[in-house]
Amino acid sequence: MASLYKKPIVVRDPESGRRTTIKSRKWWGRYRDAEGRDRRVPLASDKTAAQAMLRELVVRVEREVAGLEDPFEKHRKCPLSEHLADFRKHLLSKGNTLAYIKQAAQRVRDLLAECKFERVNDISASRVQEQLAEWRAGGMSVCSSNHYLRAVKMFNRWLLRDRRTNDNRLGHLSTMNAAVDRRLVRRPLAMEEFARLLLATETGKKIQGVSGSDRAMLYIVGAYTGYRRNEIGSVTRQSFDLDSNPPTLTVAAGYSKRRRVDVIPLRADFAERLRTWLAMKKKIRYDQPLFDVAGKRTAEMIRTDMAVARQKWIGEAGDAAERKQREKSSFLLSADRDGHVVDFHALRKTFITNLTRSGVAPKTAQLLARHSDINLTMNVYTMLGVHDQATAVEALPPIPG
């Protein structure tokens, strides 16, 4: 049943500091909406006007219950920019990172603007497909196109769930196969490459203000935990438990990409190496990040160290013929002959590929990679060559007789 009331307001006397309760100047209305939810809304200072406004709200609810009122009318009149602002608040309330929210909202905003959508009723699946096709024709990769489509579909699903529309206009659209147009293919480092990279890095000069020993430990953490750059950037002394069995490294949920506390076991030799390195970091507080990667160009950093390691490797050639052969090799090249590149995220690919090469069960590799989809683990983050296949074939039972 609808009713009018004056809202109590607590005010403080500026002279005495005493708190007193007074009635609001405006009348407030209380009523139940078409879904039975209790609503309280400010109306007007004049009681007669407030009664008229409340009566209008009640009539609208009754018409909506009877099927005579469109419950989505006010949302259809609202600009999409206002819906998008509320969508950002929704993502924030779910605990997503600010970087993720900014990127997702920007993709939706760009696509809506290019399609010239201003209201919910303007959203058209065919127009979205046309715009994405235009972007791909202009040089956008299929992978990037898929990211834009996922973002706008997520926005449209939220409109439906939040009762701002009754139609998921983009629900039937599907992403394209990104494998046919992969612009960036990372490659894992072979263990001999990684060993030489560490050797050259530890004795190298500072790069971007980071010492060689610190860069070497940064690469080891990346290649032996599979943690991403920002996750490693959150690691403190408290993140390590080197006395447990097995030793572990923990990343807090606020820094994990999947928004969960991630704990990964460490190799015994890795833990011992960490002890030695941490002993040299006594000035760093327990709650202070150990790896200064914020604002650092880590891809450029690892490629510089790889270039130094490659030059040392070439310089160790026994004669001119061997030197020429090494110069033609892709060993320690940041981009090999097939265009496969090495950047900091390639250390994660190295970790997952080495798990597979070691004979780890696919499900275990998926858990250690912290992937929700095993296809991502096996098809994107694992790269096996002909030598790996040859090793597997040699493991077959010998031919009888």
N, C-alpha and C positions, 0 to 999 in steps of 0.2 A: 504494500500500500504506500502511495506517495505521501510525503509530508514536507512541510517547511520548517526550518529551524535557523537560529542564529548560532554561528560557530563561536565557541569560546576561544579567546586569544589571551595569552599571557604576555604582559608588558612590564617593563622595568621603569621605575621612576628615576629620571636622570639625577635628581638631587639626593634623594634618600637611598636609592638603590633597591627599594622594596619592589617585590614582584606582586602584581595584582592581575586578576582575571576579569576581562571585559568581554562584551559581546561584539561580534563583527558587525560592521556597518551594513554589509550585504546580507541578504537572505540566501540561505543555501537550500537546495532541494535534495531529497532522498527518494530514490525509486529503484525498481528492479528492471533490468533490461530484458530483451527478448530471450536471452539465455539463462535468465533467473539470477544473474549476478547483481549484487547490491551496488548501486551507484550513488555518489554524492557529488554534486556540482554547484559552483557558485552561480547565482542568478542575478538579482538586482537589489538596489537599496530600497526601492519602493515595493511594499508588500503586494499590492495589487498586480504590479507588473511581474513580480516574481511568481505569483500564483498562475498568471497567464502563461509564463514561460514553462513552468513545471507541467501545466496541463498539456501544453503542446508536446513536451517530451513523452508524456504518458500516452497520448494519442498516437505518436509515432511508433512507440513500442507495440501498441495494440495492433496497428496496421501491419507492422513487421511480422507479428505472430500470426496474423490472419493471412499472410502471404501477399499483402497489398503494398508493402513498403520494401524498397531495395536496400538491404543492409550494407551494401558496398558503395552506395552512391557517393557518400562524402569522401571515400578513399579514391574513387575514380576522378573526382574533381581536384584532388590534391596533386600538386606537381611531383614528379618522380624524384626530384632533388630532395624533397622533404622525406619521402619514403627511404631514400638512400641514407639520409642522416640518421634515421631511426634504425636502419639496418646496421650501420656502423656501431651504434650503441648495443645492438643485439650481439654482434660479434665480440665486443668488448666484455659484455656480461658473461660470455661463455669462457672467458679466460684466454682468448687468443692473444698473441703478441701484437704489439702496436705495428710492427713491420708487416706482419701478415694482413692485418686489418687495412692498413694504408694501401697495400698492393692490391688486395681484392676489391676494395671500394674504387680505386682508380681504374681498374680494368672495367668494372661495371659502368662507371661514369663515362669513360671514353667510348665504349660501345654504344651506350644509350645516346650519347651526343652525336656520334657519326650516323646512327640510324634515324636521328631526329625524333626520338621518342620523348614526349613531354608528359603524357599521362599514362596510367596503367592500361587503358584501352588501346593505346597506340602500339603496344608491344606486339610484334609480329614475328613468327618463327622464320618465315621466308625472307623477311628483310634482314634478320640477324645472319642467316646463311649467306645472303648476298654480300653483306658487309665483310664477313670473315673471308669470303672468297676473293673480294677485292684486295683485302690486306695481304692475303697469300700471294696473289698475282703481283703485288708490289714488293714482294721480298720477304714477307713474314713467314716464319717456319710453321709447319703443321703443329709442332709442339706448343709454340706460343699461341697459335690460334685456338688450340684446345684449352689452354689456360683461360683465355678470355671467355670461351663458351662455358666452361665449368663455373666461372665466377658469376656470369649473368644468370645461369640456371639456378645456382644457389640462391641468388637474390629473388628470383621468381618463386622458388619453393617457399622462401620465407614469407613472401607476400600472401601465398595461399594458406600457410599454417597460421599466420597472424590475422587471418580473416580480413584481409584487405582486398582480396579478389576471390572469385569462386572458380577460377580457371587457370590451370598451369599451362600457359600458352607455349612454353618451350620444352615441356616434358618429353616430347618424342624426339627431340634433337639428340644426336649422338656424336661423340668425338671421332676424329679420323685416326688412322693408324700412323702414329708418329715415327714408326720405324722406317717408313719409306722416305722420310725427309729429315733425318737427324743431322742437324748442323754442327752439334758439338758432341763428339764421342770421346769420352775419357778412356785412357788405357791404364791398367795397373802396372806398377813397377815390378820388374823381375827382382828377385832377392839379391842378385849380384849388383844390379843397379842401385838398389836401396842401400846396400852395404857401402858402396863407393860414395853415394850421396852423403851418408852420415860421416864418413871419414873426411871428406872434403869440407863439410859444413862445420864440424867440431873445431877444425883448425883455421876456419875462415874468419874474415874480418866482420865487423858489425854491418848489418843491413837493416835499414829503417830503424836504427837504434836498438836492434836486437842482436845479442852476442851469438857467436857460432854455437856454443854449448847449449844455449837456450833454444835456438832454432832446431838443433838436432833432437832435443828432447820433445819439442813440439811435433816434429815429424814422426817420432817414435810413437807418441800417444795417438796420433792420427792413424798410423798404419797398424797399430796393435789393439785398438779399441773400436775403430770405425766411427768415432765421434765426429760430429760436424764442427766446423770452425767456431761458431757461436757457442756450442756446447763446451768445447775445450776452453773457450775464453771465460767461462764461468767457474772453472775448476779452481778450488782453493786447497790448502793443506787438509782441511776438514773433509774434503771429498774422498781422500784416500784412507783406506783401512788396510795397511800393509802387514798388520799383525794377525789378521784373520786367516782362516784356511778355507778357501783360497783367498789371497789378497784381492781387494775390490776397489773399483772406482765408481763413484756415484755422481750423477748429474741431477740437479733439482728439477722438478716438474716445470718451473717457470722458464727454464732455458732449453728443455727438451722440445724437439719439434713436435712430438706427439702429445706434449703436455702431461707427461707422466714422469714419476721418479724412475730413472734408468740406472740400473746397477749392472756392471759387467765385471767378470772375474779377470784377473791379470796373470800372465805367466810369471813363474817364480823368478826367472832371470830379469824380467822387466821390473818386477817389484824391487829387486836388489839394486838395479840401476837407478830407480827412482829414489831409493834411500840415499844413495851417494849424491845425487843431484840436489835433493831437498836439503841435505846437510849444508850445502853452499848457499842456501836461500834463507838463512836465519833472520835476516832483516825484514822479510815479508811476513806480515801478520797472518794469523790463521784464517781470517775471513777475507783476506785480500786475494784477488785473482793471481794465479801463478804465471799465466801466459798473457802477455800484453799484445792481443791481436786486434783490439778495437781501433779502427781507423787504419789498420795495416793492410797493405796490398800483398796478401799472403801468396797469391798465385804468382805474382812477379818475384816474390822472395824465393820460392822453391825453384823457379825456373833459373834464377841467377845462380843458385847453389848447384843446380844440375849442370849448367854450362861450365862452371869451374871444375866440377868432378869429371866432366867429359874431356876437357882439355888435359887434365892430369892423366886420364886413362889413355888418351891418344899419345901423350908424351912418353908413355912407358913402352911404346912399340919397340920391338927389337931391331927392326930394320925399316927401310923405306917402303918395301912391299907391304909389310904388316901395317905400317902407319897409314898407307893409302887405303888398305882394306878397312881399317878402323874408322877412317874419315867417311867412308861410304855407308858405314853401319848406322842403324837407328839407336844404338845403345846410348842411353842417357840423353837422347834428344827430347825436348819438351813437346815436339810435334813430330811423329814418325812419318814414314813414307806414305802411309795410308791416311794421314791427316788426323790420326788419333792423338789427343793432347794429354799433357800432364799439368794439372794445377793442384791446388791444395785439396780439393774434394776428391782428386784421384787417389789420395791416400785411403779414403774410405772404400773405394773400389778395390784397392790393393788388399785391404783387410778381408773383404768378402770373397774375393777371388782366391786368396790363399786358404781360406776355410774350405772352399770347394776342392782345391788341389790337394788338401790334406785328407780328403775322404770324409769330411764331416757330413752327416746326414742333412739333406735339404731343409728339414724342419728346424734343426739346430742352427743352421746358418741363418735362416729367417729370423729366429729369436735373437741371435746375437747381432744381426743387422738392424733389429727393431723395425721390421717392415710388417705392415698389415697384410700385404699381398705377396705370396711366395713367387709369383711371376716377376715381380720387381726385383727380388733377390737374385733369381736365377737368370733372367733374360737381360736385365739392364746393368746390374752391379757385378755380374760375373762374366769374365772374358777369358775363355780358354782357347789356346792355340793348337796347332797340329802336334806340337811336342807333348802337350798334355793328353791329347787323344792317343798318341803313340804309347805313352806310359800306361794308359788305361788298357789298351789292346794287349800290351806285353803282360799285363796282370791276368789275362785269360789263361785257363788251363792249357797245357801243351797238347799238341795234336797226338792222339794215341798212336803208338807203334812207331 
